[in-house]
């Protein structure tokens, strides 16, 4: 029995007609059998089918509990899902995530380059910053930044131990939003620095040596050679940090800033609909996280250009190719040339299966 090379998710075996064997008793091989005379037998996967049935039963139980239990109060969820104050809270959460991510990864990249430099002072400052901000809890940092006016009623810009040129009232500069940004962004910078540093170290040292031997300036080596290659390992971990930051904005409720979780807590504190409003917040966090995941996929696909010969298909491409393959299998027409060979092979398998069944029935 011989095995046919097919796509990764297709497994079939070619079996000779009953009563014949492709090899004779002397160890030789008979004349090659025509492909039409071979019977295509689907491979058996009992474990896969059992696991699929078990998971389907569990999913049915979950869906049944969500639909039949009136205490979920889905009508209340639908009512508050697009409530104006809820939308404002979701937008505040998006703003916090965007600004804190920019601050965190910009500062984290600088800290990573400082850690990789040959200056002992820069290395020490970067290491100390990472050590301190990874050690202090985020909640404590938020409260410290919010009470910065107690330590420094006025902020000034000038020469250290010398004259001061500009003065600012701390309370007018560090409000709830910027206290949250300082807490989230500076804390995120400590983690981002390690992510960027690990990505840079993952690039083969020969790349840097080759760039240096060509006389490329150091700044251009980093921006055009090192970082584009390091992004392939930085992006997945960095996106995880952004998603964690998105969910971590809920801790800003201690500052009474109007982000999503704070608005939800205020509403259910007034009407007592705790569970439905928590579901509303969960749905919004799920939607925002899904959007970040979609962006991650396309960013990873962009930076994969130098690592793979063929870029992974997008979800829309997969859907279009699947529709074309099934249309070819049902109609018997050839698959369009725009469909990759791995997908087109599935249509050929379906045609071969129908041909073998037809010939077997006619015999």
Secondary structure, DSSP 8 states (H G I E B T S, - for coil): -EE----TT--EEEE--TT--SB-TTS-B-S---GGGSEEEE---HHHHHHHHHHHHHHHHHHHHHHH-GGG-HHHHHHHHT-HHHHHHHHHHHHHHHHHHHHHHHHHHHHHHHHHSS-HHHHHHHHHHHHHHHHS-HHHHHHHHHTHHHH-SEEEEE-TTS-EEEEEEHHHHS-HHHHHHHHHHHHHHHHHHHHHHHHHHTS-HHHHHHHHHTT--HHHIIIIIIHHHHHHHHHHHHHHHHHHHHHHGGGGGGGT---HHHHHHHHHHHH--HHHHHHHHHHHHHHHHHHHHHHHHHHHHHHTTTT-SS----HHHHHHHHHHHHHHHHH-----TTS-HHHHHHHHHHHHHHHHHHHHHH-
